Amino acid sequence: MNPSELSWETACNVFGQWLEYYGPMSTDDIHEKLFIERSIIDHLLDDLLEAERVISGNLVADLDVLICERENYEILLRMNRKENIPEIEPLPITWLQYFLADIQGLAKKRNDIYACLDQLFGFPLDVQLLESDFLPSRLKSYTISMLDRIMQEGVLCWIGRDKKIVLAHQAEMDLVGEFREKGNREGVLPSSEGKYDFNTLVRTSGLRVTELTDALWEGVWAGHITNDTFEVVRKGAAGGYKSPKIDRPLRSRRRSFRSWEAVTPFAGNWFVVNKPVPPQDLLVMDGLLKERVRILFARYGILFRELLRNELPAFKWAEIFKTLRLLELAGEIYTGYFFEGISGPQFISSAALRKLQQGFESDSDHIFWVNAQDPASLCGITVEGLSLPPRVRSTHIIYSGADIILISKRLAKLLEFRVLPGSPEVHASMEFFQHFLLRETNPLIKIIIETVNGIDAIKSEYIEAFDSFFEIRKNDKQVHLFKKRY
């Protein structure tokens, strides 16, 4: 190749195509192969480096600065990473649920609510299930005062998303993909800078209480308004986020006030969600994508396409796949075949890889339960070899390690045991039923069991296991469980 006989642009393209046939080389190697003046090679390399077609640096250990075509070097890095991954026998897909439960603290409950909330960061959550199921299944002891206290600290906030909420830090809205939009979306709030209690908004908006309540929740679910307490969204969920519709006067004014107070958002102060503008700098956007991937690895340990189907749009597979490859090239994560039945690439963090290397066989006696809509649940996720019930909020699954002990549907009305009557696992599962009656959020007055393994509960051998834990009342077909009186 003689650059003097070509246009400079053509010379750069030809030189770049020539480099595609080689791995990392020094400029001396290039000069020896092409017999081109060193100054011309340097100028060609400068242009290719600026166009990001080649990279330069200490590309090979213990060698001086080398040059390599970018895609070739990425392929070499990927091959090197793959060779350096310790060989692991892929686990049966049935162990994946235990793996996720272990990562998120369901298999071994914690005392640290902050760690639990960090792993739920950016996931769309059902408000009631968060306190009735998600946090109690992770913590040794959960009370609503714990979340209220954290909200009072002023760091954590919640954002509405289609009748669900996303937990985030006020300074990190860009991580959940919440960016400022054009136009005034604050609605009933006098300003985007202040915080306003409900009574102040009644005065400044000129709206009736019912109209203001509906307007606030409309702003919440559009993602533009939030509140500095959790109590307001907790009560809103209990009332369906709607103002009470009273067709006729109630006899008792006291009863009327209670009816209104239960669903009117009196608590806390309302304010506009502080959303940053979308980043224009590609490096800033690249940093955001990497942080989102790290959030997902903190939540799951392993990532594959189907696992992310319930995430926010900013955390979907198509949005993060390129970043996953970049982090793989950087050696921060690994790809491989870790669980059977998963089609497509599987990426895993270094910490999660160490867990797989340690093995789970010794944990086969850990008993835990998971709501079907829990962020850690595999219900509704299509993976070969998994057979789980639909992702329904009233469905729960109790596990012993990788094995299913019990599937509970419709809040325990329909039970399907996978172990024999009288087995230790049946008795161990009683803690799950006690949770329904003892939890602080939405406790049941009684548990009504209609069928067990397809037959009337009254005829089931499994009912004997409940005698030591509950007060039991029976009718012709059903069994009713109440809190034990001591």
Buried (B, 14 or more C-beta within 10 A) or exposed (E): EEBEEBEEEEBBBBBBEBBEEBBBBEBEEBBEEBEBEEEBBEBBBEBBBEEEBBBBEEBEEEEEEBBBBBEBBBEBBBEEBEEEEEEBEBBEBBBBBBBBBBBBBBBEBBEEBEBBBBBBBBBBBBBBBBBBBBBBBBBEEBBBEBBBEBBEEEEBBBBBBEBBBBBBBBEBBBBBBBEBEEEEBBBBBEEBEEBBBBEBBBEBBEBEBBBBBBBBBBBBBBBBBBBBBBBBBBBBBBBEBEBBEEEEEEEEEEEBEEBBEEBBBBBBBBBBBBBEEEBEEEEEEBEBBBBBBBBBBBBBBBBBBBBBEBBBEBBBBEBBBEBBBBBBBEEBBBBBEBBBEBEEBBBBBEEBBEBBEEEBEEBEEBBBBBBBBBBBBBBBBEBEEBEBBEBBBBBBBBBBBBBBBBBBBEBBBBBBBBBEBEBEBBBBBBBBBBBBBEBEBBEBEBBBBBBBBEEBBBEBBBBEBBEEBBEBEEEEEBBBBBBEEE
